[in-house]
């Protein structure tokens, strides 16, 4: 199938999942005071145009395994609320300036208000999970709760790993360190648990969710590396964050780790000293110097190859897991997502 047609089909189906889950997410926000400094702000990040990968994976997998979108919707919006809470808190921790083409919540409203909004998102995510009991029953509701608890814990552990590297200015990392970190920080909540939860709901608890772990890991890792690449070489208008922001924030991406394992002793000392600087002193000129080193050692191509290899592994796992299922829009959506990951440019 033509790559552009695959892209169009995928984005069209993704838009459906995103619109449906967003509608339910907005409806879950209380219509009461305090609005100006809390509830009116909860919808800001969701309405800025996130892609909806997580609810899309949850809803589509549920349907593949015999369920309906309505049965998985509460879980999908809970995942999306946790995702946006992570973004609010991550932006504060990273001192990010832009999110989805606009100022970050803390840049616009201050750190205290932004922190509280993130906390509110975490609290609001509990109610749709409680509401699952009306359609799923107590046993399945409890199983979904356990999935969500594990998802949240893995994510904060992964964030702690990354923050620790930056706090200690750890420059002696390798690819394995990076992949272990994004397994925790990204893969569990972006891919593994949305798929697991969708399959558990759709099968009424009959499927073993562990069978999806490898697939979700490969897909999530490919997604994260591609996202990191876009931060280095994308267009701000498309990417929605400051280009080169990961370098300015000192994030240990696969490309930066490859650079630190490829450069000369003098270059590595320069990079290490750069990473010691407060964020405000990491000027665009210094960021450009790091980018020049990345080009010198072909770091971006190294990342692209890694992302493609991981997406290829995800495609193989997909055929193993879903090959015997009927050809449906939902199955095609997940397959197209993998191909989209390989060719993603925004």
C-alpha positions, 0 to 999 in steps of 0.5 A: 500500500502507498505510504501516503495512503497508509498515513492518511488512513491512520491519521483519519482513524486516529482523529476519530479515537482522539475526538471521541476520547476528548469529548468524554474527557472534557465532560469529566471535568467538573463544572464548578468553582474554582474554575479560573485557576483550576478547572478551566485550565485542566482542558488546556493541554488536551485541547491543544491537539495531542495526537491521541495515540494512547486512547487510540491503542486502548479503544482499537485493541478492545474492539479487536478482542470483541469489546466496544469503544464505550466499554473501554472509554472510561479507561482510555480517558483515564490514561489520557488524563494521566498522560497530560498530568505527566506532561504538565509536571514534566514541563516544570521539571524540564523548564520547558517553554513550549508545549504543542505550539503554545507556552507551557502551563507553568510559563503562562500561569506560574509553577504553583498553579501548573503543579496543582492542575497536574495534581487535579488531572491525576485526581480526576482520572480516578472517577472514570476508573471507578465508573468502570464498575457499572459496565465491566463489573468489579473483577474487571474494574479491579484488574484495570485499576491494577494496570493503571497503578503499575503504569503510573509507578513505572512512569515516575520511576523512569522519570526519576532515572532521567532526572537523576542522570541530569542531577548527577551530570551522568555522562557515562551511559550507553544504549541499554541505559537509555532503553531501560529508562524509556521502557519505564518512562514512555513505553508502559504508559504510551503503548504497553498498558493502553494495549493491555487494558484494551485487550483485557476489557475486550476479552473480558479478562480472558487474555493474558496481558503479558503477551503484549509487553514486547510489542508495546515496548518495541512500538513505544521505544520507536515512538520515543526515539522518533520524537527525540529526533523531531526535537532535533531536526523538526520544524517548530510549527509542526513539532510544537516544542522548541527545536533543540529543547532536549539539548538545552534541557540536558536530556540524555537522548539516544543521540546525545548518548551516542555522541558522548560515546563517540567524541574525543576526550576534549569534545566530551569534556566540553559536552560535560561542562555544557551539561553542568550549566544552568539551563538559562546559560545553555545559549542557542550558540552552545546548543548549535555546537552540540548539534554540530558535534551530533552531525559530525558523528552521524548521531541523528542517522544512528537514532533513525536506524534504531527507531526503524529497527525497533519499529520493524521488531514491533511489526513482526510482533504485531503479525504474531499477536494479531495475524489470526484476527479478522481484517478490521479497521481497528487491526489496520489502524494498529498496523498503520501506526507502526508504519507511521512511526517509521515515517513520522515527521511531526 
